[in-house]
Amino acid sequence: MTGRLRAPTGRYGGKSAAERQAERRQRFLAAALRLFGDAPGFRSTTVAALSEAAGLSTRQFYEEFRTLEDVLAALHLQVNDWAEQAVLDALAGAGDLSLPERVAVLFHAYAASVTADPRRIRITFVEIIGVSPRLEEQRLARRSRWVDLICAEARAAAARGDAAPRDYRLAATAFIGSVNGLLHDWSAGWVDATLDEVVDELVRQLLGILRPADRGVPGA
């Protein structure tokens, strides 16, 4: 199939064509979260199975997506958008908090979002891996956005005198890898700790990166 089927236009049941299309798309994404994020997983899901789970037809699937990979790509972006918005909302309300408090707010918001549903963790850290060069590029692009956020917080902390003034991109990239690995291992049951303990450890690690060595790291 070279392109999507054309969706119908006009109003039906009090909803416009655009509203019905958005609703169908969300139903497919919700079904994908269930099937990709749990059993059977992305690689074992068919278009027919996803359509049935969404309560829609395969024709409607092809009106919204070309392939199941398109669905996984959209779902991966959605899960990341939820987490990013949670962090931005939390930071917007952080005001003039100290660096340790601000970092704690950041990570509690992120962890609360990605662990709100274990299937979100699987989409973010498992199902997206190794699917295609296109999805790998998307995964790394979203990781880069998190690196940018950490670097922005580091620059702001340095301007306040709370962090060493240096280029933090390499350290932030390494740190984001630690975040992903630890949360994945915790969700898989390989880390014997509570979520709060995991977040506290991540806070300590980031403060250790940001704080000048001669100033130490305050308790978090």
C-alpha positions in Angstrom: 0.0 0.0 0.0 1.5 3.3 -1.1 -0.6 5.7 1.0 -3.4 6.0 3.5 -7.0 5.6 2.4 -8.9 8.9 2.3 -11.1 9.5 5.4 -14.7 10.6 5.0 -15.5 14.3 5.4 -18.5 16.1 6.9 -20.2 16.0 10.3 -21.7 12.8 11.7 -23.1 12.2 15.2 -22.4 15.8 16.1 -18.6 15.5 15.4 -16.6 16.8 12.5 -14.5 14.6 10.3 -11.4 15.9 12.0 -12.8 15.2 15.4 -13.8 11.6 14.4 -10.3 11.1 12.9 -8.6 12.3 16.1 -10.8 10.0 18.2 -10.0 7.0 16.0 -6.3 7.8 16.2 -6.4 7.9 19.9 -8.3 4.6 20.1 -5.6 3.0 18.0 -2.9 4.4 20.2 -4.7 3.3 23.4 -5.0 -0.2 21.9 -1.3 -0.1 20.9 -0.3 0.8 24.5 -2.1 -2.3 25.7 -0.7 -4.7 23.0 2.7 -3.2 22.4 3.3 -2.4 26.1 2.2 -5.8 27.4 1.4 -9.1 25.6 2.0 -9.8 22.8 4.3 -6.9 22.2 5.0 -4.8 19.0 6.7 -7.6 17.0 3.9 -10.1 17.5 0.9 -7.7 17.0 -0.9 -7.7 13.6 -2.9 -4.9 12.0 -6.0 -7.1 12.4 -5.3 -7.7 16.1 -4.7 -4.0 16.8 -7.9 -3.0 14.9 -9.9 -5.5 16.9 -8.5 -4.2 20.2 -9.4 -0.7 19.2 -12.9 -1.7 18.2 -12.2 -0.4 14.7 -11.7 -1.9 11.2 -8.5 -2.5 9.3 -9.8 0.0 6.7 -10.0 2.6 9.4 -6.4 1.6 10.5 -5.1 2.4 7.0 -7.0 5.7 7.0 -4.8 6.7 10.0 -1.5 4.8 9.5 0.5 3.1 6.8 2.2 0.5 9.0 2.3 -0.8 12.6 5.7 0.9 12.9 3.9 4.2 12.3 1.7 3.4 15.3 4.7 2.6 17.5 6.5 5.8 16.4 3.4 7.9 17.4 3.0 6.0 20.7 6.7 6.5 21.6 6.3 10.3 20.9 3.1 10.4 23.0 4.6 8.7 26.0 7.6 11.0 25.9 5.4 14.1 25.4 3.4 13.1 28.6 6.7 12.8 30.6 8.1 16.1 29.2 5.0 18.0 29.9 4.9 16.7 33.5 8.4 17.8 34.0 7.8 21.3 32.5 4.7 21.8 34.5 6.6 20.8 37.7 9.5 23.1 36.9 7.1 26.0 36.1 5.9 25.7 39.7 9.3 25.3 41.2 9.9 29.0 41.6 13.0 29.9 43.5 13.7 26.5 45.0 17.3 25.5 45.8 19.2 23.4 43.3 18.7 20.1 45.2 14.9 20.8 45.6 14.6 21.8 41.9 16.4 18.6 40.8 14.2 16.5 43.1 11.0 18.1 41.6 12.3 17.4 38.1 12.9 13.7 38.7 9.8 13.0 40.8 7.7 14.5 38.0 9.5 12.4 35.3 9.3 9.2 37.3 5.7 9.7 38.2 4.8 10.0 34.5 6.8 7.1 33.0 6.0 4.7 35.8 2.3 5.7 36.0 1.7 2.7 33.7 4.4 0.0 33.3 3.5 -0.2 29.7 4.9 3.3 29.2 8.3 2.1 30.4 8.2 -0.9 28.0 7.3 1.4 25.0 10.1 3.9 25.9 12.9 1.5 26.9 12.1 -1.9 25.2 9.8 -2.0 22.3 11.3 0.9 20.4 14.8 -0.6 20.4 16.2 -2.2 17.2 13.0 -1.8 15.2 14.4 0.2 12.3 16.9 3.0 11.6 14.0 5.5 11.5 12.8 4.6 15.0 16.3 4.6 16.3 16.8 8.1 14.9 13.5 9.1 16.6 14.6 7.5 19.9 17.9 9.4 19.9 16.2 12.6 19.0 13.9 12.4 21.9 16.8 11.5 24.2 18.6 14.6 22.9 15.6 16.7 24.1 16.1 15.4 27.6 19.8 16.2 27.3 18.9 19.7 26.3 16.6 20.1 29.3 19.3 18.9 31.7 21.8 21.3 30.1 19.4 24.2 30.4 18.9 23.5 34.1 22.7 23.2 34.4 23.3 26.6 32.7 20.7 28.2 34.9 22.3 26.7 38.1 25.7 27.9 36.9 24.4 31.4 36.4 23.1 31.4 40.0 26.5 30.1 41.2 25.0 26.7 42.2 26.8 24.7 39.6 30.3 24.7 38.0 30.3 26.7 34.8 31.2 24.2 32.0 29.8 22.4 29.0 27.4 19.7 30.4 26.3 18.0 27.2 28.6 15.0 27.5 27.8 14.5 31.2 24.1 15.0 30.6 24.1 12.4 27.8 25.8 9.9 30.0 23.4 10.7 32.8 20.3 10.2 30.7 21.6 6.8 29.8 21.8 6.0 33.5 18.2 7.2 34.0 16.9 5.0 31.3 18.9 2.0 32.4 17.9 2.3 36.1 14.2 2.9 35.5 14.1 0.0 33.1 15.9 -2.4 35.5 13.6 -1.2 38.4 10.5 -1.8 36.4 11.7 -5.3 35.4 12.2 -6.1 39.1 16.0 -6.3 38.9 16.5 -3.4 41.4 15.4 -4.0 45.0 14.3 -0.5 45.8 11.2 1.7 46.0 10.6 4.2 43.3 11.4 7.0 45.8 14.7 5.4 46.5 15.5 5.2 42.8 14.6 8.8 42.3 16.7 9.9 45.3 19.7 8.1 43.8 19.2 9.8 40.5 18.9 13.2 42.3 22.2 12.5 44.1 23.9 11.5 40.8 22.8 14.7 39.0 23.8 16.9 41.9 27.2 15.2 41.9 27.6 16.2 38.3 26.4 19.8 38.7 28.1 20.7 42.0 31.7 21.9 41.9 33.8 19.2 43.6 35.1 21.5 46.3 31.5 22.4 47.4 30.2 18.9 47.9 26.7 17.7 47.4 24.0 18.6 49.9 21.8 15.8 51.2 18.9 15.0 48.8 
